[in-house]
Structure formats: structure tokens, C-alpha cells
Amino acid sequence: MTGHAPSGTVAAVSRSARHDFSKPNQDSIRLLAGLGVEGDAHLGVTVQHRSRVAQDPTQPNLRQVHLIHEELFAEVAAVGHQVTPGQLGENVTTRGIDLLALPVGALLRLGGEAVVEVTGLRNPCLQIDAFQSGLLKQVVGRGEDGRLIRKAGVMGVVLTGGEVRPGDPVAVELPARPHQPLERV
């Protein structure tokens, strides 16, 4: 690894054993290397997201952990949407890190032990509008160049397991250049 990016903190942690849209907040979660969040419906070496399982259940699970930056909640609140940690299905809500600007392969050191490798962007789906009408267009848009912009967080895989709690530090390590921009996974 060749560089460090600004660090931040864990604002909240969430998990659900069911494939519900939102995940209840927890006092802590345990990340398991190569699998994801212990007790979460998306735990596994292969894909667990229902639509992806239907396509090909043998695909590797590049979506073991979903992270969203807490700053997104203030952004959507400015246009009338009330969203709190866990409601968009994320496992880890961060504060102070521009997750969307990270490259593929960035490492997030969460708390004292856990390490998550960023694999790509979450691809927001219509379930977001079922949760709150009009929210999808706030988390997916088009840039001035017409390029699709996804703002609903990043996905990652667990390299090193460990306990993660609100208030834990998040340190970012950038991979060697050239950096690959995040794409949907």
C-alpha cells in the first residue's frame, strides 16, 4: 500500500439475519474474514443478494459489507428525506470519509482489528423508493457529463475479522497507483 487517505469514525453498525431492506442498529458487529458480518443475511463466500443468487449462485460475494457515509443523510434531509443509520441496508455507517471517492482495493481499517477491502459501489435499486418515495433519484443521478452517479455507499470484502463498534476509528489505506475508480458490484 502506498498512501493514506483521511481517517474518520464509525457512526453506527447494523445487521439483519433476514433479507429486509433496513437493518437494525447494534452495539457492535463482528466481521468474519472472507465471509462478511456475522449474523447478517449477506454473510457468505458466494453471493447472497437474492437477485444475484438467481443469476448465478456461484459468483464470489464482493458485497460482504455495505458501508455508507453518514454525510449522505444530511444531503437527502436537505430535500426532505429523513434517513438514519441502517435504514438503507448498510452494515457500517461512517463519518468523515468520502467513501465514494475511494479507489478499488482501498483498505478500511475499522476499530482495532477488522480490515475491509473496497470492491465497488452499491447499485441502488427500486426498493429505495419503496422505502421512501423519491429517494432513489437523490442517491442516483447524472453528472454534467451524463455519467451515472451512484451515492448509496460502497461494498467490500472482509480481509481481517474483528469487532466493530460506533465510535471506532476508520483508517484508510490507498492501493498503489494507478487507482481504479469504483464501479457497481
N, C-alpha and C positions, 0 to 999 in steps of 0.2 A: 504494500500500500504506500502511496506516495504523498498523500496530502490529508490534512484535517480540515473539515468544514466547521462552521459554528456549532456549538452544542446547545442543547435545550433540556427540557424535562418531560417526564411522563405526567400528563394531566389526569388521565383515567385509564383503567384497564377493564375489559369486558369479555364475556364469553357466554355461549349458549350451547347446550347439548343438542338443541333442536335446530332445524333449518328455518328459523324465524328471521324476519328482516332485521329487527333490532336485537341487541344483546345487552342483558343487564350488567350494570357496573359491579365490579368485585373489589374486595380489599386487596387482592393480589391475583396474579395468574402465573402458572408455571409453563414456560416454553420447553418443549422437548425436541432435542436435536433431530433434524430430518423429518419431523412429524408435524409440528405446529403447537397449538395451545391445548394443553391437557384439558379434557372435558369439553372441548368445542366440537361442533358438528363438522368443521372443516379440517379436523385432525387427520393426517394420513400421508403416506408416501405418494399415493396416486390421487388424482383429482377427486374432490368431494362435492364441488359445486354441482347441483343437480343437472343443469343443462349441459355441463361438460362431461359428466358421467354418461349421459345419454348419447353424446357424440362418440366418446372413446374412453372407457373407464380405465384404460391402462396408461393414460397420459400422466407424466410426472406432475405432482402438486406444486406448482410455482406460486400458489396462493395460500400458503400455510398460515400466514399472519397478515392481517389487514391493518394498516396504520393510516390515520387521518390527522391532519394538523388542526388544532383547536381554533386557529385563526379563521378557518372556513366558516365556523358557526357565527362569528361576528359579521362576516361578509354576507351570509344569507339572511341574517337578522336585519341587516340594513334595508332589505327589500321585503321584510315581513314574515320570514320563516323562522320559527323557533325550533332550534335543534340543539340537543345536548349530547354529551359523550355516550357512545354505544348505540345511539338511535339509528345511525346509518350502517350498522353492522360491523363496525371496526372493533378490533381487539385492543388496540393501543391508540390512545389519543395523545398526541404530542403537543408541546408548546415551545415556540421559539426556533423551529427548524422549518425551512422551506423544503418540505418533502418532495414536492413536485419538480423541483429543480435538480434533484439528485440524479446522478447517472446510474445506469445498470451496474450492479456489482458494488455499490456503496454499502459499507457495513455500518449498522446501527448497534452500538453497544448500549444495552438497556440495563440499568442498575449495575450490580457488581459482577455479574457473570454472563448474562444472555447476550448473544450476538445474532442479529438478523441480517441477511443479505437481501438487498432490494432487487426484485426481479422485474418489476414493471408497474404500470398504472392500473388501478381498478377501472373497469369498464362499467360505468353506471348504467343501470337498466330501468325499465319502466316501473319496477317496484318502488322506486323513489317517489314517483308521482302518486302511487297508491298510498304511500306513507303520508305525503303532503303534496297536494295538487300544485303544480307549477314549480316544484323544487328541482326537477330534473333539468330544466333549462337554466337553472342557476349553477349547477355543477357540471354541465356540459355546454360548451358554446363553440363559437368560431372566432379565431383570431382575425386580425385585419387582413392577413394573407389568405383567409379562407380555411386555414388548417383547423382541424378539430382539437379542442382543448378540453381535457378531462381533469376535473378538480376534486374528485371524490376519493382521493388518497392513493396510497401505493400498497403494493403487495410484496411479500418477501418470504424467504425460507429460513428456518432456524438452523444456524450452523453450530451454535453452542447453547445448550439449555440453561435455564435458571429461572429464579423467581423475579417477577417484575411487579412493582407497586407504584401507585401515584406518588409523585414527588421524587422518584428515582431520576438520576441524571441520564441523558441520552447523548452519547458522543458519536460523532460521525467520522468515518474514515473513508476517504475517496480512493477509488482504484487508480492504477497507473493510467496516464493519458495514452491515446486519445480516449475521451469519455464517450460512451454511447448514450444518447438520450433515451429516456424511458418511453416505451410503447405499451399498449394494453396487453395484459396477460390474462 
